[in-house]
Amino acid sequence: MCFSRVRLLLLSLLASLLLFLTSPLAIQLRLLLQMPFIWQKSAADSIISHDRDGFDVTFRAYDSQQPPSELHHPSPIPAILHHVHLGGTDLRPEWLAAREECLKIHPGWKTHIWDDTTANQFVRDHFPDLQDTWNNYPYLVQKVDALRYMILYIHGGARTLPKHD
């Protein structure tokens, strides 16, 4: 009798473990546990650099008088720069410098800095059905990612995003 209960308990534990290991939660947990080992190998490749990628993040190397690709057609992108800065922290000096360089390249463009107050009002006004989702995002990056698509959908233009550490 005791042997059958132990056997039943072991089978139940084994079945539970098998169900857990195949669940989405277990898969996410495994990926999170692997992250420090995987990330060390590829972290250096995720940083944009002029030397490796040929991309000037300061925009100093770009011609500010570059004509549009089709001279006889107006640009389909409205001349608006959207700067997204959520979270209530001060803007970092290097981001402000990059923003100034961007503005030099695009003289005459309208600019708008989206902060927590303007972003919340924007979502309330233009996406009321998404307000609950917006308010319940647990991570700031989720709001930033959602906001950039909402802004471009309603206003068009180009957006910039300060890098947060």
C-alpha positions in Angstrom: 0.0 0.0 0.0 2.8 2.4 1.0 4.7 1.4 -2.2 1.8 2.3 -4.4 1.3 5.7 -2.8 5.0 6.5 -3.2 4.8 5.3 -6.8 1.6 7.4 -7.4 3.3 10.5 -5.8 6.4 10.0 -8.0 4.3 9.6 -11.2 2.4 12.7 -10.2 5.5 14.7 -9.6 7.0 13.5 -12.9 3.9 14.4 -14.8 3.8 17.8 -13.2 7.5 18.4 -14.0 6.9 17.3 -17.6 4.0 19.7 -18.0 6.0 22.6 -16.5 9.0 22.0 -18.7 6.9 22.2 -21.8 5.0 25.3 -20.7 5.7 28.7 -22.1 6.7 29.9 -18.7 9.4 27.3 -18.4 10.7 28.1 -21.9 10.9 31.8 -21.0 12.7 30.9 -17.8 15.2 28.8 -19.7 15.8 31.7 -22.1 16.3 34.1 -19.3 18.7 31.8 -17.5 20.7 31.4 -20.8 20.8 35.2 -21.4 24.1 36.0 -19.5 25.9 33.3 -21.4 24.5 34.2 -24.8 24.7 37.9 -24.4 28.4 38.0 -23.5 29.2 36.5 -26.9 27.1 39.0 -28.9 26.9 42.2 -26.7 29.7 43.9 -28.6 27.9 43.4 -31.9 24.8 45.1 -30.6 26.4 48.5 -30.2 26.4 50.8 -33.3 29.8 52.3 -34.0 31.1 54.3 -36.9 34.2 52.2 -37.2 32.3 48.9 -37.5 29.0 49.9 -39.1 29.8 53.1 -41.0 26.9 54.8 -39.2 27.6 58.2 -37.7 25.3 58.5 -34.6 26.1 62.2 -34.3 24.9 62.9 -37.8 28.0 65.2 -38.4 29.0 63.3 -41.5 25.7 63.8 -43.4 25.1 66.5 -45.9 22.4 68.8 -44.5 21.5 69.9 -48.0 20.9 66.5 -49.4 17.9 66.6 -51.8 15.1 64.1 -51.5 15.3 61.0 -53.6 12.7 62.3 -56.1 13.2 66.0 -56.7 9.8 66.5 -58.4 7.8 64.9 -55.6 7.3 66.2 -52.1 8.6 64.0 -49.3 6.0 61.5 -48.0 7.4 62.1 -44.6 6.1 65.2 -42.9 8.8 67.6 -41.6 8.3 66.8 -37.9 10.8 65.4 -35.5 9.3 63.5 -32.6 11.6 63.2 -29.6 10.4 60.6 -27.1 11.6 60.9 -23.5 9.4 59.1 -21.0 10.2 58.3 -17.4 10.7 61.7 -15.8 14.5 61.7 -15.8 16.7 64.5 -17.0 17.8 64.4 -20.6 21.4 63.3 -20.8 23.9 65.8 -22.3 25.0 63.4 -25.1 21.4 62.9 -26.2 20.9 66.7 -26.2 24.0 67.1 -28.4 22.8 64.4 -30.8 19.4 66.1 -30.9 21.0 69.5 -31.8 23.0 67.8 -34.6 19.8 66.3 -35.9 18.1 69.7 -35.9 21.0 71.3 -37.8 20.5 68.7 -40.5 16.8 69.4 -40.7 16.4 73.2 -40.4 12.8 74.3 -40.5 11.4 71.0 -39.3 8.9 71.2 -36.5 10.0 69.4 -33.3 8.0 67.9 -30.5 9.4 66.3 -27.3 7.0 63.7 -25.9 7.2 63.4 -22.1 5.0 61.5 -19.7 2.3 64.2 -19.6 2.0 64.7 -23.4 2.2 61.0 -24.1 -0.6 60.2 -21.6 -2.8 62.9 -23.1 -2.0 61.8 -26.6 -3.1 58.2 -25.8 -6.3 59.4 -24.1 -7.2 61.6 -27.1 -6.3 59.4 -30.0 -6.3 55.8 -28.7 -8.9 55.7 -25.8 -9.5 52.0 -26.4 -5.8 51.3 -25.6 -5.8 53.5 -22.4 -6.1 50.6 -20.0 -3.3 48.7 -21.8 -1.2 51.8 -21.8 -1.7 52.4 -18.0 -0.9 48.8 -17.2 2.4 48.4 -19.1 4.8 47.1 -16.4 7.9 48.4 -18.2 8.6 51.9 -19.5 10.1 50.5 -22.7 6.7 49.1 -23.6 5.2 52.6 -23.5 8.1 54.0 -25.5 7.7 51.3 -28.2 3.9 51.6 -28.4 4.1 55.4 -28.4 6.4 55.6 -31.4 4.0 53.7 -33.6 1.0 55.7 -32.3 2.7 59.0 -33.0 3.8 58.1 -36.5 0.4 56.7 -37.3 -1.4 59.9 -36.3 1.2 62.6 -37.2 3.8 61.0 -39.5 7.3 62.4 -39.4 10.5 60.9 -37.9 11.2 60.1 -34.3 14.2 60.1 -32.1 14.7 58.1 -29.0 17.3 58.8 -26.2 19.3 55.8 -25.2 18.6 54.8 -21.6 21.1 52.8 -19.5 
